[in-house]
Structures are given as structure tokens and as C-alpha cells.
Amino acid sequence: MTWNKGFATLAALCASVFVVGTSEYLIAGLLPQIGADLDVSVGTAGQAVTAYALGVVVGGPAMALLTARLPRKGLAVGLMLVFAGGSAISAVAPSFGLLLVGRVVSSLSHAVFLALALVTATRVVPAERTGSAIATVTSGFTVATLLGVPMGALLGQSAGWRAPFAVLTGLSLAGTLLLAAVLPRQEGLSTRLRDEIRVVTRRPVMLAIATTAVGFSGVSTVFTYIAPLLTVVSGFSVATVSGLLLAYGAGSFLGNLAAGRLTDKSMSATVRGVFGGLTGTLLLIPFAAVWQPAAVVAVLVLGLLATATIAPLQGLILHHAGAAPTLAVTVNVGAFNLGAAAGSVAGGAIVAAGALRWTGVGGAVLSLIGLALTYLVLPRTRTSAQDAEPEAPIAA
């Protein structure tokens, strides 16, 4: 495949991931409007977030198994159409129950599409650029956080909460056409379903998935409650916090791309360096939060490191998955969501205990556990070259 075709494929996948990522996080900013329009409490409206997460974690692996043998290009196009359908149901839902249906329909395509996008991305670039390819595709999520979610929330406030879902439906259809135009044709997987399941149950793969869930939960423990931390403990105004969160998003975008390049050089050094940096940063946040200049620096560094986990962690999965990566990567996508949910719960427990300032300590402990797990997944004696060596293929 020529460089131009490979670049076009990565760009199309990144744009599609941007649409999916915007939908995942957008609804959290629309809960008051949804609750008022559909006559439910904000707490009940929040179940739409939970329903989506459960669809990703539970439904994603099932969808991966059911679609394993379908041609890859047709599957990608079909998944985007499913996502568009879910967004359309959400946009016109006359009741909260139907809104939940729309969210679940969209979520069922989420994990499999992202897994398919990541696997496809690594196959249209040279082996030594796998990390950069993963980072390019997943940058769609960081741009969604930086631009898509705030813009969707603004649109929802001015034109009603249904408007962003209508726009997402249109963008999903546009993404479908783009993928149909540029994705290379690839046959369905030749591996059997039991091969996919066998890969997921391998000890290194299970450890890599656990590393994702535990390690990423450390970020979520702090980030879920970062706005009240910056206003209550640091004393920033609400407007200033919005600016800091924008800077956090920009840092996440840059950190993700930088980690992709570093993963190309050494997967093990990158993943350990990121977790080590996260552990130190999270541990310092309670002390930095009481002095505004230090708090600003801590937020920026946390932004740089938070999404820098994605490329090396997904690289770990691909490294160990060999010839049957789809289910493993799908489960790992769910592990990110599971980690985010677990971190929110852990942070909530700390906040409920009256220790808002100290969420960073809980996050640091979780990130440290993630760091320890990397030494089980990738032994320290591995060299950079060995980092890039895939597992042996599974016999069909």
C-alpha cells in the first residue's frame, strides 16, 4: 500500500473515531436538559451514561465474536451505520426508555469499531510505525474531548439536547461514506472463534488487559473530580477551570501522539515511563493543588500523561494477540471504560469521606499497581527490538 493510501486510511479512521468519541462523552454535558425534557431526574438521566458503558464492556466482545469472519471493510461500514442508527434513535426518542435503546445500539458498535480501526491502522503502515498508527487513530478521541464534546454541549444548550445527536447522525453517515471510499478491502479473519477466545485467555493478554483497567482507573480517580478540586481546593474561578480543562485536552492530544512515536522505539520503556510519570504526578497533586501556579503545572502534566497510556497499552495487546487480535483489542477497549468507571467510584468514595484534596493519592496507588503489572506483561530483560516482535500465529 502506498503512503498516500495509508495516510488516507488513517485519516478516515481518525475522523470516524472522533464521531464515536464525541457521542460517548457528549451526553454527560446534556443530562439536565434531557432530564427536564423527558421528565426524569438528573440522576436517572445519568443511566444513559451507564447504559452506554455497559454496552461497550459487555456487548463489545459479543459483537466481536459474532462478526469475526466478516470482511473488514464491510464490517467497518456496517458498524458506522449501526452507530448512525443509534444516534438517530437518540435524537428522536420520545421517552427516556427509547433514549436508552438508542444509546445501547450505538454502544454495541463502539468497541468493535475501535478495535477494527486499530488493527486496520497497524496493517497499513510498516511494523516499526505501529505505535504512531495507533496514536493517530486514537487522537480522534482526544480531539473529541477537546472540541467535539464542548461544541456539542454548546449546541445542546442553544438548540436543545436533540440537536447534537442529529448532527452526530449526519457525521456518522458522512464517516460511513468516507470509510467506503478509502478503506482497503480485507477479508474476514481466518482464525476460528475458539482461537480468538484462546488468545484473550492467555496469561500475558489477561495481564495486559488488567494493566489497562487498573492503570487507567488511576487517571479517572482524579479527573472525574478535577473541577471541584480546582475550585474548592485551589480557589480557581469556574471560567479559569474551563480554560485549564481546555489546556488539559490539548495536552492529552499532544501526549497521545508523542507516546505513539515513543512506542515505536520501545513499547516497554514507554508504558513504564508513562505509568511512572502518572504515579508521581498523581501523588503530587494534593500538594500542588493548594498553590495555584503548581496546580496549573500539575493539570498540564496530567493531561500530557493521561492519554499517553493508550498507544503502549493497545500495543501490548497487539504484541501478545498474534494472529487473532480483534476480540483481545475489543476487550481492552472495554477495559479502558471499566477503568474509567472504577476510578470514578474510587474517587467518589474519597470525596464522600471529605478528602477531595487527596484523590491523587488513590489515583497514584492504582497507577503504581498498573506499573507493577507491566513488569509481568513485559519482562524487564526484553529489548526494544523484542518489544516489536509479535506472538507466534495461531494455527487455523
C-alpha positions in Angstrom: 0.0 0.0 0.0 1.4 3.5 -0.9 2.0 6.1 1.7 -0.9 8.3 0.4 -3.4 5.4 0.6 -2.1 4.6 4.1 -2.4 8.2 5.2 -6.0 8.4 3.8 -7.0 5.3 5.7 -5.6 6.6 9.0 -7.3 9.9 8.4 -10.7 8.3 7.7 -10.4 6.1 10.7 -9.4 9.0 12.9 -12.3 11.1 11.7 -14.7 8.2 12.4 -13.3 7.6 15.9 -13.8 11.4 16.5 -17.5 10.9 15.9 -17.7 7.9 18.1 -15.7 9.5 20.9 -17.9 12.7 20.8 -21.0 10.6 21.2 -19.6 8.7 24.2 -18.8 11.7 26.3 -21.3 14.3 24.9 -24.3 13.1 26.9 -22.8 13.8 30.3 -23.0 17.5 29.5 -26.6 17.3 28.4 -28.1 15.5 31.4 -30.0 18.5 32.9 -31.7 19.2 29.5 -32.5 15.6 28.9 -34.0 15.2 32.4 -36.2 18.2 32.0 -37.4 17.3 28.6 -38.1 13.6 29.3 -39.4 14.2 32.8 -36.8 12.2 34.7 -34.3 13.3 37.4 -30.7 14.1 36.5 -29.6 11.0 38.4 -31.9 8.9 36.3 -30.8 10.6 33.1 -27.2 9.6 34.1 -28.2 6.0 33.5 -27.8 6.8 29.8 -24.1 7.1 30.5 -24.1 3.8 32.4 -26.1 2.0 29.6 -23.5 3.1 27.0 -20.6 1.9 29.2 -22.3 -1.4 29.8 -22.9 -1.8 26.1 -19.2 -1.3 25.4 -17.9 -3.6 28.2 -20.5 -6.4 27.8 -21.8 -6.1 24.2 -18.5 -5.3 22.6 -16.9 -8.8 23.0 -20.1 -10.5 21.9 -20.2 -8.3 18.8 -16.6 -9.1 18.1 -17.2 -12.8 18.2 -20.3 -12.6 16.0 -18.6 -10.5 13.3 -15.2 -12.1 13.3 -15.4 -13.7 9.9 -17.0 -10.8 8.1 -14.9 -8.8 5.5 -13.2 -6.0 7.4 -14.2 -3.1 5.1 -17.8 -4.1 5.0 -17.8 -4.6 8.8 -16.4 -1.1 9.4 -19.0 0.4 7.1 -21.8 -1.6 8.7 -20.7 -0.7 12.3 -20.8 3.0 11.4 -24.3 2.6 10.0 -25.3 0.9 13.3 -23.8 3.8 15.2 -25.7 6.3 13.0 -28.9 4.4 13.7 -28.4 4.5 17.4 -27.7 8.3 17.2 -30.9 8.8 15.1 -32.9 6.9 17.7 -31.5 9.0 20.5 -32.2 12.2 18.5 -35.9 11.5 18.1 -36.6 9.4 21.3 -40.0 10.4 22.7 -39.2 8.7 26.1 -36.2 8.0 28.3 -36.6 4.3 27.7 -36.2 4.8 23.9 -33.2 7.1 24.5 -31.6 4.2 26.4 -32.2 1.9 23.5 -30.5 4.4 21.1 -27.5 4.7 23.4 -27.2 0.9 23.7 -27.4 0.4 19.9 -24.6 3.0 19.4 -22.5 1.4 22.1 -22.7 -2.1 20.6 -20.7 -0.8 17.6 -18.2 1.3 19.7 -15.7 -1.3 21.0 -15.7 -3.5 17.8 -15.3 -0.4 15.6 -12.4 0.9 17.6 -10.7 -2.5 17.7 -11.2 -2.8 14.0 -9.8 0.7 13.4 -6.7 0.0 15.5 -6.0 -3.4 13.8 -6.6 -1.9 10.3 -4.3 1.0 11.2 -1.4 -1.2 12.1 -1.7 -3.1 8.8 -1.5 -0.1 6.5 1.9 1.1 8.0 5.3 -0.5 8.4 5.7 -2.6 11.5 8.1 -0.1 13.1 5.3 2.6 13.0 2.6 0.6 14.8 2.7 2.9 17.8 2.3 6.0 15.7 -0.6 4.5 13.7 -2.4 3.6 17.0 -1.9 7.1 18.3 -3.1 8.7 15.1 -6.4 6.8 15.2 -6.9 7.3 18.9 -6.2 11.0 18.6 -9.8 11.1 17.3 -10.9 10.5 20.9 -8.7 13.3 22.3 -10.0 15.8 19.7 -13.5 14.7 20.6 -12.8 15.6 24.2 -11.0 18.8 23.3 -13.5 20.1 20.7 -16.4 17.7 19.9 -17.8 17.5 23.4 -17.7 21.2 24.3 -19.1 22.2 20.9 -21.9 19.6 21.2 -22.7 20.8 24.7 -22.9 24.4 23.4 -25.2 23.3 20.6 -27.4 21.4 23.0 -27.8 24.4 25.3 -28.8 26.7 22.4 -30.8 24.3 20.1 -31.9 21.6 22.5 -30.3 18.3 23.5 -31.6 16.5 20.4 -29.6 18.7 18.0 -26.2 17.3 18.8 -27.5 13.8 18.3 -29.0 14.8 14.9 -25.6 16.3 13.9 -23.8 13.1 15.1 -26.2 11.1 12.9 -25.2 13.2 9.9 -21.5 12.9 10.7 -21.8 9.1 11.2 -23.3 8.8 7.7 -20.5 11.0 6.3 -18.0 8.8 8.0 -19.6 5.8 6.5 -19.2 7.2 3.0 -15.6 8.1 3.8 -14.7 4.7 5.0 -16.4 3.1 2.0 -14.3 5.2 -0.3 -10.8 4.8 1.3 -10.6 1.6 3.3 -8.7 -1.2 1.7 -10.5 -4.4 1.1 -9.6 -7.1 3.7 -11.0 -10.5 4.1 -12.6 -11.6 7.4 -10.4 -13.3 9.9 -9.3 -16.9 9.1 -9.0 -17.7 12.8 -11.7 -19.7 14.5 -13.8 -18.3 17.3 -12.1 -20.5 19.8 -8.7 -19.1 18.6 -9.9 -15.6 19.5 -11.1 -16.8 22.9 -7.9 -18.7 23.5 -5.8 -15.5 22.8 -7.9 -13.5 25.3 -7.4 -16.1 28.0 -3.6 -16.2 27.5 -1.8 -15.0 30.7 0.1 -12.1 29.0 -3.1 -10.8 27.4 -5.1 -11.1 30.6 -2.4 -9.2 32.4 -2.2 -6.5 29.7 -6.0 -6.0 29.9 -5.7 -5.8 33.7 -2.9 -3.3 33.3 -5.2 -1.2 31.2 -8.2 -1.3 33.6 -6.2 -0.7 36.8 -3.8 1.8 35.4 -6.3 3.9 33.6 -8.6 4.0 36.7 -5.8 6.0 38.4 -6.4 8.9 36.0 -10.2 8.7 36.3 -10.0 8.8 40.1 -8.6 12.3 39.9 -10.0 13.6 36.6 -13.6 12.9 37.4 -13.4 15.3 40.3 -10.8 17.7 39.0 -13.3 20.6 38.5 -14.3 20.7 42.2 -10.7 20.1 43.2 -9.6 23.2 41.3 -12.4 25.4 42.5 -12.7 24.3 46.1 -9.1 23.5 47.0 -7.1 25.6 44.5 -9.5 28.5 44.5 -9.8 29.0 40.7 -12.9 30.6 39.2 -15.3 28.4 37.1 -14.2 30.3 34.0 -10.5 29.6 34.8 -11.2 25.9 35.4 -12.8 25.7 31.9 -9.6 27.2 30.4 -7.5 24.7 32.4 -9.6 21.8 31.2 -9.2 23.0 27.6 -5.4 23.1 28.2 -5.7 19.6 29.7 -7.4 18.4 26.5 -4.7 20.0 24.3 -2.1 18.3 26.4 -3.8 14.9 26.0 -3.8 15.3 22.3 0.0 16.0 22.2 0.8 13.4 24.8 -1.1 10.7 22.8 0.9 11.4 19.6 4.2 11.7 21.5 3.6 8.3 23.2 2.8 6.8 19.8 6.3 7.8 18.5 8.0 6.6 21.7 6.1 3.3 21.5 7.7 2.8 18.0 11.1 2.9 19.7 10.4 0.9 22.8 7.0 -0.3 24.0 8.1 -1.4 27.4 10.1 1.8 28.2 7.1 3.9 27.1 4.4 2.2 29.1 6.6 2.1 32.2 7.7 5.7 31.8 4.1 6.8 31.4 2.9 4.9 34.5 5.9 6.1 36.5 5.2 9.7 35.5 1.5 9.3 36.2 2.2 7.8 39.7 4.5 10.7 40.6 2.2 13.4 39.2 -0.9 12.0 40.9 0.9 11.7 44.2 2.0 15.4 44.0 -1.5 16.7 43.0 -2.8 17.0 46.6 0.2 19.2 47.5 0.2 21.1 44.2 -3.5 21.9 44.4 -3.0 24.3 47.3 -0.8 26.7 45.3 -2.3 27.9 42.0 0.9 28.0 39.9 1.8 24.4 40.9 -1.9 23.4 40.3 -1.7 24.7 36.7 1.5 22.7 36.1 0.0 19.6 37.6 -3.0 19.8 35.4 -0.9 20.3 32.2 1.4 17.3 33.1 -1.6 15.1 33.9 -3.1 16.0 30.5 0.1 15.0 28.7 0.3 11.7 30.5 -3.4 10.7 30.8 -3.8 9.5 27.2 -0.2 8.6 26.7 -1.2 5.2 28.1 -3.4 4.4 25.1 -0.7 3.6 22.4 1.6 1.5 24.5 -1.3 -0.4 26.2 -3.0 -1.2 22.9 0.4 -2.1 21.6 0.8 -4.5 24.4 -2.4 -6.3 23.4 -1.4 -6.4 19.7 2.0 -7.6 20.7 0.6 -10.7 22.6 -2.5 -11.3 20.5 -0.7 -12.6 17.4 -2.9 -13.7 14.5 -6.2 -13.3 16.4 -6.3 -9.7 17.8 -9.8 -8.5 17.3 -11.5 -9.9 20.4 -8.5 -9.0 22.6 -8.4 -5.4 21.4 -12.2 -5.2 21.8 -11.9 -6.4 25.4 -9.1 -3.9 26.0 -11.3 -1.1 24.8 -13.8 -2.2 27.3 -11.1 -2.2 29.9 -10.5 1.5 29.4 -14.2 2.1 30.0 -14.2 -0.2 33.0 -11.1 1.6 34.4 -12.8 4.9 34.0 -15.9 3.7 35.8 -13.9 2.1 38.6 -11.8 5.2 39.0 -14.9 7.4 39.3 -16.2 5.1 42.0 -12.9 5.2 43.9 -12.7 8.9 43.6 -16.3 9.3 44.7 -15.6 7.3 47.9 -12.6 9.5 48.7 -14.7 12.7 48.1 -17.6 11.3 50.1 -15.2 10.8 53.0 -14.4 14.6 52.9 -11.0 14.1 51.3 -11.4 15.8 48.0 -7.9 17.1 48.1 -6.4 13.6 48.4 -8.0 11.9 45.4 -4.5 12.0 43.8 -3.2 9.6 46.4 -5.8 7.0 45.5 -5.0 7.5 41.8 -1.3 7.2 42.4 -1.8 3.8 44.2 -3.8 2.5 41.2 -1.2 3.8 38.7 1.5 2.2 40.7 -0.3 -1.1 40.6 -0.5 -0.7 36.8 3.2 0.0 36.7 3.9 -3.2 38.6 1.7 -5.2 36.3 3.8 -4.1 33.3 6.8 -6.0 34.7 4.7 -9.1 34.5 3.4 -8.4 31.0 6.8 -7.3 29.5 9.8 -8.7 31.5 12.5 -6.1 32.0 15.0 -8.1 30.0 13.2 -7.5 26.7 15.0 -5.3 24.3 13.5 -2.6 22.1 13.6 -5.0 19.1 11.9 -7.7 21.1 9.1 -5.3 22.0 8.1 -5.2 18.4 8.2 -8.9 17.9 4.6 -10.4 17.7 3.5 -13.6 19.2 3.5 -16.7 17.0 0.4 -17.0 14.9 -2.3 -19.4 15.9 -2.7 -22.4 13.6 -6.1 -22.4 11.9 
